[in-house]
């Protein structure tokens, strides 16, 4: 049985098209890709119901736990506070952190 690298995508959900493109590319490269469940900044209004955003943020940390690395969708260099938190969490648990666009971080 083949072992596959597992990658969790992180980044602002305003970049829905980039999430979908990167997910496709990484999958075709032979990775198992874990992504976001909803795109709150791209029209999925359910995210903003009471308690949902907090649940999704916590759930995303569990998705990071399941992965070998994270891939940050940082279009135009943008990294918001939730993504900053996910990057810090991934680093604290020894995960590799890769970025869509070159960054100083």
C-alpha positions as CSV (number, residue, x, y, z in Angstrom):
1,X,0.0,0.0,0.0
2,X,1.4,3.4,-1.0
3,X,2.0,6.1,1.6
4,X,0.7,9.5,0.6
5,X,1.8,12.9,1.9
6,X,-1.1,14.7,3.6
7,X,-1.4,18.5,3.2
8,X,-3.8,20.8,4.9
9,X,-4.6,24.0,3.0
10,X,-4.7,27.2,5.1
11,X,-5.5,30.8,4.1
12,X,-8.2,33.3,3.8
13,X,-11.4,31.9,2.4
14,X,-11.7,35.0,0.1
15,X,-9.3,33.1,-2.2
16,X,-11.7,30.3,-3.1
17,X,-10.5,29.9,-6.7
18,X,-6.9,29.6,-5.5
19,X,-7.9,27.0,-2.9
20,X,-9.6,24.9,-5.6
21,X,-6.6,25.3,-8.0
22,X,-4.0,24.4,-5.4
23,X,-6.1,21.5,-4.2
24,X,-6.3,20.1,-7.7
25,X,-2.5,20.6,-8.4
26,X,-1.4,19.1,-5.1
27,X,-3.8,16.1,-5.6
28,X,-2.4,15.5,-9.1
29,X,1.1,15.5,-7.6
30,X,0.0,12.5,-5.4
31,X,-0.9,14.2,-2.2
32,X,-4.0,13.8,0.0
33,X,-5.3,17.3,0.4
34,X,-7.5,18.5,3.3
35,X,-9.2,21.8,2.7
36,X,-11.7,24.1,4.3
37,X,-15.3,23.1,4.6
38,X,-16.8,26.5,3.9
39,X,-15.7,29.7,2.2
40,X,-17.1,32.3,4.6
41,X,-15.5,35.2,2.7
42,X,-16.7,33.9,-0.6
43,X,-20.4,33.5,0.0
44,X,-20.9,30.7,2.6
45,X,-22.9,32.8,5.0
46,X,-23.4,29.9,7.4
47,X,-19.9,30.5,8.8
48,X,-21.2,33.7,10.5
49,X,-23.9,31.9,12.6
50,X,-23.3,32.0,16.3
51,X,-20.5,29.6,17.3
52,X,-19.8,28.3,13.8
53,X,-16.6,30.3,13.0
54,X,-15.1,29.2,16.4
55,X,-16.0,25.6,15.7
56,X,-14.5,25.7,12.1
57,X,-11.3,27.4,13.4
58,X,-10.9,24.6,16.0
59,X,-11.8,21.9,13.4
60,X,-9.1,23.4,11.1
61,X,-6.5,22.8,13.8
62,X,-7.5,19.2,14.0
63,X,-7.1,19.0,10.2
64,X,-3.6,20.4,10.7
65,X,-3.0,17.6,13.3
66,X,-3.9,15.0,10.6
67,X,-1.4,16.4,8.0
68,X,2.3,16.2,7.5
69,X,2.4,19.8,6.4
70,X,0.4,22.9,5.6
71,X,0.2,24.8,2.4
72,X,-0.7,28.5,2.9
73,X,-2.8,30.3,0.2
74,X,-1.3,33.7,0.7
75,X,-2.4,35.5,-2.5
76,X,-0.8,38.9,-2.9
77,X,1.1,38.2,0.4
78,X,-2.2,38.3,2.4
79,X,-2.2,36.4,5.7
80,X,-5.0,37.2,8.1
81,X,-5.1,36.6,11.9
82,X,-6.8,33.1,11.6
83,X,-4.2,32.0,9.1
84,X,-1.4,33.4,11.3
85,X,-2.7,31.4,14.2
86,X,-2.8,28.2,12.0
87,X,0.8,28.8,10.8
88,X,2.0,29.2,14.5
89,X,0.1,26.1,15.5
90,X,1.5,24.1,12.6
91,X,5.1,25.2,13.4
92,X,4.5,24.4,17.2
93,X,3.6,20.9,16.2
94,X,6.6,20.4,13.9
95,X,4.7,20.6,10.6
96,X,6.3,21.8,7.4
97,X,4.9,25.1,6.2
98,X,4.8,26.0,2.5
99,X,3.4,29.1,0.8
100,X,1.7,29.8,-2.5
101,X,3.7,33.0,-2.8
102,X,7.2,33.6,-1.4
103,X,7.1,35.2,2.0
104,X,9.5,36.5,4.6
105,X,7.9,34.4,7.3
